[in-house]
């Protein structure tokens, strides 16, 4: 059909996340990477064609303590 499967979006996110954190937390052993992905969400706005260049934007939100 000429577009990427919706599951591929999360692969793109993972690659962007790895690049982002490698820049701000340079570690040589990624098995000790001090990071946990607790939530991921994607709102699909339009299909992406197989040959479309992409721009991925990431940010980190400070986690506020929550009462249990």
Secondary structure as the mmCIF struct_conf table of DSSP 4:
data_model
#
loop_
_struct_conf.conf_type_id
_struct_conf.id
_struct_conf.beg_label_comp_id
_struct_conf.beg_label_asym_id
_struct_conf.beg_label_seq_id
_struct_conf.end_label_comp_id
_struct_conf.end_label_asym_id
_struct_conf.end_label_seq_id
STRN STRN1 UNK A 3 UNK A 3
TURN_TY1_P TURN_TY1_P1 UNK A 6 UNK A 7
HELX_RH_AL_P HELX_RH_AL_P1 UNK A 8 UNK A 24
BEND BEND1 UNK A 25 UNK A 25
BEND BEND2 UNK A 28 UNK A 28
HELX_RH_3T_P HELX_RH_3T_P1 UNK A 30 UNK A 32
BEND BEND3 UNK A 46 UNK A 46
STRN STRN2 UNK A 49 UNK A 49
TURN_TY1_P TURN_TY1_P2 UNK A 50 UNK A 51
HELX_LH_PP_P HELX_LH_PP_P1 UNK A 62 UNK A 65
#
